[in-house]
Amino acid sequence: MVTSVPRLVIAAPSSGSGKTTVATGLMAAFAARGLAVSPHKVGPDYIDPGYHALATGRVGRNLDAYLCGPELVAPLFLHGARGCDLAVVEGVMGLYDGAAGEGELASTAHVAKLLGAPVVLVVDASSQSRSVAALVHGFASWDPQVRVGGVILNKVASDRHEELLREALDSSGVPVLGVLRRAPQVDTPSRHLGLVPVAERGSAAVEAVAAMAAQVAQGCDLDALEALARAAGALPGGSAPWTPASPARAEGRAPVVAVAGGSAFTFSYAEHTELLTAAGAEVVTFDPLRDEQLPDQTAGLVVGGGFPEVYAQELSANEPLRRAVAELALSGAPVAAECAGLLYLCRELDGQPMCGVLDATARMSDRLTLGYRDAVAVGDSVLAVAGTRMRGHEFHRTVVEPGAGAAPAWGVRAPVRRVEGFVQQGVHASYLHTHWASEPGVARRFVERCRTS
């Protein structure tokens, strides 16, 4: 059993420092050297892993110590890194920023410690010179269990600026492993929830990743970075890779579980599909923007997160599919919908007719709802029995009215106690994004209901 995957964690003092550019460029640059690179992202972010996948040709995977628990971080990492020569983990926010009110939990530093991985600190040096040494020293010495193995200086203005930064850092004990100039061509467009997903950008995303790779290959010491990754050693605690394996499957044909994809529904964790498949389902992806019917013999439906608000008119125009989804739900078949999926099941979204499965309306809002949530299943559903506890994450600028049905999906503890979501017949719809690896029984229960509904 391999537990010594060479690995690096790419972190920063704060958001906006250039982590995604450096991490994605580094993944692509190592891949161009012929290495099999395993891409990972700390936290619940769905968008960055899409760029990571373009850079490496492998599925981008999340490592979230809040959603999955600290005990699953190393096993999920090893699962994703099977057969790889090296792994690159992109951090979240600032190095020591974790779940609100929970100390280091789910921070990049926490995940780096769970993986025993060296950290490379990406510093936006655009408005400083000698002060960079104090900043790097503070981050490197704050937690002795976090090993900051090097720094990459980003947005450096000139050769003279670089000289001043290097002189300042000479006495810090943290080597400079890269210097990147300002490069607008590697910028990626953003909107109300962050970067525009890869699925929506096509060739422009490919070009952006290639530009990131070229910038990193030119400005960073790839040999030193690879050596740092290879010095990581075995993971702490003798962890074994996570597996989606389920008990022996039921006899008979595998039920078809349709999973929404395409540009409007890009938010998903790879482990969900793996768990559904392991539980005995035949998973078939479809695109609600283009496909007018559900896959043949669909027995269950999963509609995850994404940006239906951006495509409301196109989704509404696909009336045959909206009608097919409504008919499937009315039949009592299992339907699991998260965030974007919740909006799609409403009567309307920003005045555009949707599937009408739920007696609720959805609209865009100026307010960002963001944060981790502790949740408990209020009643039995196709996903869980009453009392099942899971952790989730909310991330949206929309409002659904009412926010809960007669039978809510979850009771949520934070930020205030409330109920939210809808359970009716076989439908479970909620704003909460959850990671099923933390509760594998969710996928098994869903597939079993697909067999019997």
N, C-alpha and C positions, 0 to 999 in steps of 0.2 A: 504494500500500500504506500503510495507516494504522498508524503506530507511535507516535502521541502521544495515546493514550487518557488522559483525565483520571483520576487515581487517587489513592487514599489507602490507607495501611496503618494499621490500628488495632492498637496494641500496648499492653503494660502492663509494669510492673516484675516482676510475678509472676502465676501462675495465681490465679484467684479474685478478680481486681480488677474484673471486669465487662466484659471484652472482648466476649463474645458478646452481651450485652444492648446495648452501644453499637453494635457493628458491625451487628447485625441491625436494630436500631431505626433506624440511619442509612440502611441500605439501603432500608427501608420508607418512611422519611420522604422520601428523594430520589425514590423511585418515585411517591409520592403527589404530588410536584411535576410529574409527567409525564415524568420522565427514565427512559430505559432504563438500568437499573443492572446491571452484571455482578458477580456475587458470587463471592468466592474465599476459600479457607481455607489457611493455611500448615500444612504437615505432613500426616500420614496420617489425620486425624480424618474419620470418615464422618458423624457425627451433626449437627454444627453446619451443614454445607452443606444439610441438610434444612430447617432454619429459615431459612437464607438464601434458599432456593428459594421458600418461602412469602412472604418479604418482597418478592421481586423478580419472581416469575413466570418466572424463568429457572433453568436447572440450576446448582446450586452445584458449583464445581470446586475441586480441591485443587492446591496448588503445593508440591511436595516436592522439595527439592534433593538429598535423600539417595536417595530411591527412583528418581527420574528423572534425576538429575544436574543440576548448575547450568546446563548449556547448554540444557536444555529448559524452564526456568522461564519465561523471557520468551516463547518460542514458544507454550507452553501457555496463558499468560495472554492473549496476543493472539488465540488461537483461541477462547477463551471469551468474550472481550470484543468479538468481531465485531458491528458494528451497534449498539454501546452508546454512550451519552452519557458514562458515568462508571463507574468500577470501584471497589469497596470490597473490601479484602483484610483478613480477620481474621487476626491473628497467632496464635502458639502459645506457651504457657508465658510466661516472661519474655522481654523484647525480645532479650536476648543469649544465651538458652539454646538450644543446638543439640544435635546428635547427641552422645551421651556419648563423650568422648575424642576428638572430631573438631573441636575449636575452634568456629568460628562456623558450620560446615556445617549447613544446614537450619534455622538459627535465623530468627526473624522479621527480625532485622537483616540477615542474609545475603540473604534474599529481597527485602527493601526495596532493598538496593543493586543486586541483579540487575535490579530493575524501575526503578531510579532514581525511587522513589516517596517522597514526604514521609510522615513517621510522625506519627500523633496518639497521644499517650501517655495511656492511661486509668489514673488513679491512685485507689486506694481511700483516701480522705482521712478515713475514719471515726475514726482514732485519732491524728490529728496536726494541727498547725496550721503553725507557722513551719518545721518540719522538712521540709515538702513542697518548699520551695524547694531545699534541699540535695539531696533525692532527684531532683527533676527536673533540676537542674543536672548531677548525676552522670551520669544517663542520656543527657542531650543532648550532653555533652562527651566521653563515653567513646570513641566512634569518630567522628572528623571526617567520615567518608564517609556516616554516617547522619544525615539531616536530620530532627530532631524539630521539626516545624512548629507544634505546638500541644499543649495538654493539656486533657483533659476530667476534671474532678474528680467522682468518684463517691461516693455514700453520704455526702453532706454533711448535717450534722445540722440546721442552722438558718441564718437570715440572718446572725447574728453569726459563726458558724463560717465561712460563705462569705466574709465580709468579711476575717477573719483570713488565710484562705488566699490571697485575691487580693492583699492587702498583701504577703504573703511572696513571692509570685511576681512582683511588679512589677519587681523588679531582675534576674530570671532571664533575661530576653530571650526567654522562651517564652510566647507569648500564651495566655490561658485562652479556649478556644473552646466551653466548655460546663460547666455545673454541674448535677449530678443529685442529687436528694434520695433518701433511702432509700425504696424502693417495692416492698414485698413482692409486689404483684400481677404484677410482671414476672418473678418467680422461676419457673424451670422445674424440674420434679422430676428427681431423679437416682437412680441405683441403682449396681450394682457396677461398671459400666464407663463411668459418666458420665451425661450427660443422657438422658432417655427420648426415643427418636426420634419425629419428627413423625408417622410412619405409625401409631404406637400411640396418639396422643393426640387425633387428629381435631379437633373444633371447639375443644378446649382449647388446642391449639397455635396455631390461627388467632387466638384471643383473646389469647394471650400475645404473639404478634408484634405485634398491633395495640396492645397496652399498651406494648411497647418503643418502637414508632414514636411514640406520643403523648408518652411521656416524653422521648425524644430531641428531638422537634420543639419541645417546650416549653422544654427546658433548654439546648439547644445553638444556636449561631449557625450555622445552615445556610448562610447566604450566605458567611460567612467560610470554612467548611469546603469548600464548592464552589469558591471562589476558590483555595484552597490546592491542591485536586485539579487544577484547570485550569492551575496554574503548574508542573506536573510536567515538561512538555516531552516530547521524544521519548525512547523507551526507549534505554538504552545498547546500543551494538554493532550497531545496524541489524538487529535480529532480524526474521524473517518468521514469520507465524503457523504453528503446527504443523498438520499435516494427517494424517488417518488414511488417506489414499489409498493403495491397493495397486496392484500391477501388474495388467494386464488379467485380468479374471475368466475362469474356466473356463466353457466352454459348458454349457448345460443348466440345469435348475431349481435355484434357490438352496436349499441344504440348510437345514432348520429347526433353529435352535439355541434350545432352551428355556432361559430364564434365570429362576431362582427370585427371587420378590419377595414382597410382602406384609409383614405386621408382623414375621414371624420372620426375614426375610432382607433387611435394609435397607442392608447395607454393600456399596456398589459404586461404582466410578469410572465416570463417564459415558463416558470415552474407551474403555473396554472394549467397550461396545455399539457405539460408532462404529467401532472397529477391526474387530469381527466383521462388521458390515454392509459396510464397505469391502472386506473380504476375500471378500465374496460371499454371506454368510449372510443368511437371513431370521430376524431375532431376534424371538422371541415370549416375553413375560413371563407367568409363571403364579404362583399362590399356593399353596404346599404346605399351608396351613392350610384352604383351601377347595376347591381343584380336585382332583377324584378321579382325573383322568387327565392325562398329559402332553399338550401341544399336539399336534394332528394331524401325523403324519409327522415327529415329532421325530427328528433324526439325531444330535444332540449335546446335552449338558446342562451348564450352568454353574450351580453353587450357591455363591454367595459368602458373605460374613460376615453376622452378625446376632446374634440372641438366641434360638437354639433351646432353650436351657436354660429360658427363661421360658415357652416354649410346648411343652415336651416332651410333655405329656399330649395336647394337641390334635394335634400332629404324629403321635404314635403312633396316635391314634384314626383317622387317615386311612389306613387299611390299604390301600385300593385304590391310592392313589398310591405308597405305600411299595413295594408289589409291582411297580408299573409302573417305578419307578426301578431296582429290583433287576433286573428283566428287561432293561431297556435296557443296564445295565452288563454283565450276563452275555452279552449279544449281541456285546460288543466295541465298542460305540459309544463315542465320546469323551465323557468325563465329567471336568470340571474342578471341584474342590471346594476352597474355602479356609475354614479356621477353622470357622465355623458349618456349612459344607457338609461338612467332615470329620466333624463330630459326627453329622450327619444320615445319613451313609453307614455309621456304625458299627452293630454289633448292637443296642446299647442306649445310652441316655443317662439317667443317674440312675434306672436300673431300668426305664425305659420302652422298649419295642421300637422300633427305628428301621428303616432300610432293609436292614441286614444285608449290605451290599455288602462291607464290610471285616470281617475277623475281629478286631474290637477293641471295647472298651467305653469309654464316656466318662462322666465324672462331674464335678460341681461341686467346686471346691477353695477353700480360704481364701486361697490364694496367687495374687497377681496376677503374670502373666507379661507383661512389657512391654518393648519395645525394638526398635531396628533390627537387622537381620541381614544379613550377607553370605552368599550361598548359591551353590552350584554344583550343577547337575543331575548326580546320581550315574549315571544311565543314560538311555537314550532313552525318551521318553514322547510323549504326544499334544501336549504343550506345548513340548518342547525336546529337543535332542539332548544326549547326554552331554557334560559340560564347559561347557555354557552357564552363564554367570555372571549372576545377577540379585541385586538387593537387595530385601529384604522387611521386613515389620514384623509383630511378634507383639503381640497384645493380647487376653488372655483370662484367665478364672479357672476354667478347666476342665483336666482331665487325661485324655489318651487312653492306654489301656494295651492292647498295647504302643505305644510312641511312634513306631515305624517298622516297616514290613513287611519281608518277605524282600528286596524291591526297594524301597529308600527313594526318596523324591521328591528330597530335597535333602541335601547335606552343608553344615552350617552352621558358620561359624567362631566366632561370638560368641553368648553370653558364654563358652561352652566349645565345643570341637570335638565335633561329634556328627552323627549322621544322623537325619532325621525324615521323617515322611510315608510315603505308600504309592503305588506304581505297580504296577498289575496290569491286564492286558489293556488296555482303553482308559481306565482310571481314573488320574487324577492327583489325589491328595488330600493336603493339607498344612495346617499351622497358619499358614503364612506368607501374609500379604496382599502381593501384588505389584502393581506398576503397569505394565500392558502397553505403555504408550507408550514406556517405556525399552527395550523389546525387541519391536518390532512383529511380528517373525517368529513370536511366540507365537500371535497371533490367526490369522495366515495358515496356520500349520501345523495349528492346531486345526480350522479350516474345511476344509482340504484332507482331513484325516482323516475329517471328517463326510461328505465326498463319496465317499470310497472305502471306508469301513468297512461 
